[in-house]
Amino acid sequence: MANAPMSSPEKDPEDWVTRDEPMTGPQHSYLQTLAREAGEDVPADLTKAQASELIDRLQQKTGRGR
């Protein structure tokens, strides 16, 4: 399978070891951009897992999804 496309399986944010840590600076910055486009507010006290899930939802809402 030398020609098989490489993929990295996505892990559910609830399974992350760091899920309860505060969101990162880059997550917060990207969420601010997405939220502005979606007309929503971003809570300041999100965890990494919550931020990731909100990013996924807002990407779908704004059309920036993968």
N, C-alpha and C positions, 0 to 999 in steps of 0.2 A: 504494500500500500504506500509506496513511495510518493505517489501522486495524489494521495488523499489530502483534501484541504485541512489545514490545521485549525482547530477550534479550541476555545477554552470554555469549558462548561461554566455556566453562571451559577453561583451559589446564592441561595435565598438569603437576603439580608438578615432574616431571623436566625440563621445558622452561623452568622459571623461571630468570631470570638470577640471582636471589637464592637459589636452591635450597640452596646450601651454607652460607648464613649461619645463625647460631644461631636457634632458634625465638624468636618474639617473646614478650613478657610476656603479651599477651592469649591467644596460642596455649597457653602453659604453663598459665595459669589455667583456661581452658576444658578442656584435657586433664585437669587434676586433677579437675575436676567430673565429666567423663565417665568417667574411670578409676575414681573412687570408686563411681559407679553400676554400672559393669561389673565391679567386683571385680578390677581390674588395677592394675599399677604403671606409672608413666611414667618412662622413662629421662630423666635431667637433661640429657643432651648431644645432644638431637635437633636436626637442621637444620630449617629452615622447611619444606622439602619433606617430610621424614619426619614432622614434626608434622602437616602437612596430611593426609597419607595416614592417619596414626593417628586423627586426628579423624574422618575419613570412616568408618573401620572401626568406631570406637567409637560413632558416631552410629547406625550400622545396628544394632549390638549392643544399644544401650540404647533404640532406638526413637525417638531424637531426630533421625533422618535427615530430610532434606528432603522 
